[in-house]
């Protein structure tokens, strides 16, 4: 229960900070910084990874990584422009 609450708090904090950072910066800068921090946090566990996978598995992994990267870029751009879009939609209704 405690880990669940801690995880929810960290996720909420991440989303709030993401929105605040994206107001001032670009999506690519945010994603680069986020990726570097994630990589540094995962680095101690690199010895536990099994790299003995087939070529088909590696191909699927690369395709999934490309799709995930494109989706993260589009999601961060959407977060950045969401408030602006909401204002335009609200003003057009009046």
C-alpha positions as CSV (number, residue, x, y, z in Angstrom):
1,X,0.0,0.0,0.0
2,X,2.8,2.4,0.9
3,X,4.7,1.7,-2.4
4,X,1.5,2.2,-4.3
5,X,0.9,5.6,-2.8
6,X,4.6,6.6,-3.3
7,X,4.4,5.5,-6.9
8,X,1.2,7.6,-7.5
9,X,2.7,10.6,-5.8
10,X,5.9,10.4,-7.9
11,X,3.9,9.9,-11.1
12,X,1.7,13.0,-10.3
13,X,4.8,15.0,-9.5
14,X,6.3,13.9,-12.8
15,X,3.3,15.1,-14.8
16,X,3.1,18.4,-13.0
17,X,6.8,19.1,-13.5
18,X,6.6,17.9,-17.1
19,X,3.9,20.5,-17.9
20,X,5.9,23.3,-16.1
21,X,9.1,22.4,-18.0
22,X,7.4,22.2,-21.3
23,X,5.9,25.7,-20.9
24,X,9.4,27.1,-21.0
25,X,11.3,24.6,-23.1
26,X,11.0,22.4,-26.2
27,X,9.8,18.8,-26.3
28,X,13.1,17.5,-27.6
29,X,15.1,19.1,-24.8
30,X,12.8,17.7,-22.2
31,X,12.9,14.2,-23.8
32,X,16.7,14.3,-24.0
33,X,17.0,15.2,-20.4
34,X,14.4,12.7,-19.3
35,X,16.1,9.9,-21.3
36,X,19.6,10.7,-19.9
37,X,18.3,10.6,-16.3
38,X,16.4,7.4,-17.0
39,X,19.5,5.8,-18.5
40,X,21.7,6.8,-15.5
41,X,19.1,5.3,-13.1
42,X,19.0,2.0,-15.1
43,X,22.8,1.8,-15.5
44,X,23.4,-0.1,-12.2
45,X,21.2,-2.9,-13.4
46,X,22.9,-3.4,-16.8
47,X,24.6,-6.5,-15.6
48,X,21.3,-8.3,-15.0
49,X,20.2,-7.9,-18.6
50,X,20.3,-11.0,-20.9
51,X,21.5,-9.8,-24.3
52,X,21.3,-13.3,-25.9
53,X,18.2,-12.7,-28.0
54,X,17.4,-13.8,-31.6
55,X,17.6,-11.4,-34.6
56,X,13.8,-11.4,-34.7
57,X,13.5,-10.3,-31.1
58,X,16.1,-7.5,-31.7
59,X,14.2,-6.4,-34.8
60,X,10.9,-6.2,-32.8
61,X,12.7,-4.4,-30.0
62,X,14.1,-1.8,-32.5
63,X,10.7,-1.3,-34.1
64,X,9.0,-0.9,-30.7
65,X,11.7,1.6,-29.6
66,X,11.1,3.7,-32.7
67,X,7.4,3.7,-32.2
68,X,7.8,4.6,-28.5
69,X,10.1,7.4,-29.4
70,X,7.8,8.9,-31.9
71,X,4.8,8.6,-29.5
72,X,6.7,10.3,-26.7
73,X,7.7,13.2,-29.0
74,X,4.1,13.7,-30.1
75,X,2.8,13.3,-26.5
76,X,5.2,16.0,-25.1
77,X,4.3,18.3,-28.0
78,X,0.6,17.8,-27.2
79,X,1.2,18.6,-23.5
80,X,3.1,21.7,-24.4
81,X,0.3,23.1,-26.6
82,X,-2.6,21.7,-24.7
83,X,-3.3,24.8,-22.6
84,X,-3.2,27.0,-25.7
85,X,-5.6,24.7,-27.5
86,X,-8.0,24.7,-24.5
87,X,-8.0,28.5,-24.5
88,X,-8.7,28.7,-28.2
89,X,-11.6,26.1,-27.9
90,X,-13.1,28.0,-25.0
91,X,-12.9,31.4,-26.8
92,X,-14.4,30.0,-30.0
93,X,-17.5,28.8,-28.1
94,X,-18.4,32.3,-26.9
